């Protein structure tokens, strides 16, 4: 997991190497989504401290992520009640 995270960060850093003002919004969005994806990975791995760090980074980059994260328990419960796999 650490290797995948390190590789993703390196790839994003390479893609957004130039600080082009036109890409600033896309950069924030992309990093926010990447951190959101990493939160899921760390929860599933049981690494809650790392989950929390990426949760904060995701919300800092994309404030709209709060709504997504806050709604997760409801979505998981609905999937459980519908007989789908939770997670």
N, C-alpha and C positions, 0 to 999 in steps of 0.2 A: 504494500500500500504506500509506503514511504517513497518507493521508487516511482510509482505512477504519479504521485503528487508532485514530486520534484521535477519529473519530466513535463508535466502539464504546466507548472509555473515557468519552467525554462522556455517552453514553446510560446506561452502567452507573452513573456518578457521579450522574446525575439520578435514576435508579430507586432507588438506595440512599442518597439524600441524608439522610434521617432515620436516625439511629443507633438504630433500634428494636432492643432486645435480642433480641426474638423472631426478627428477620431476620439476626442476626449469622452464624449457621451457613450460611444460604442465601447470604448475601453472600460469604463465604469460598469456598463451593463454586462460585458463579457466576464470581467473579474467577479462581479457579483454572482453571476450564474455558476461560475466555476466553484466558488466557495460554497454555494448552495448545494452543488452536487457532492462536494467533499463532506458536507455535514451528514448527508445520508450515508456515505461510506463509513464515516467514523461512528455513527450511531449503530449501524449493523455490526461493526467490529467491537462495540462495547467501549470505545475510547471516548468517554463523555467530556473530558477536559478539552481534547482536540476538537470535538464536535462544537463545544461552546465557542472556542476561538474562531472557527470558521463561520459559525452562525453570526457572530458579531461583525466579522469582516464582510459577510454577504449583505447584512442589513445596512452597514455603513455605506456600501457601494450602491445598493438599491433599496431604498426605504420601503418600497412596495413588497419586499420579501417578508416583512413582518406579518402581513395578512396571510401569505402562503404558509409560513411556519406555524402561525397560530391556528390555522384551519386543519393542520395535519391530523390531530387526534380525532376530529369529527370524520374526516375522510377515511381514516383507518377503521373506525368503528363501523361506518357504513359498509366498507368492504368485508369486514368480519361478519356482519349480519347478513350480507348477501352471499356468504359462503366462499368469497374470494380469499386469496392469500393476502395477509396483512403485511405491509412493509413496502 
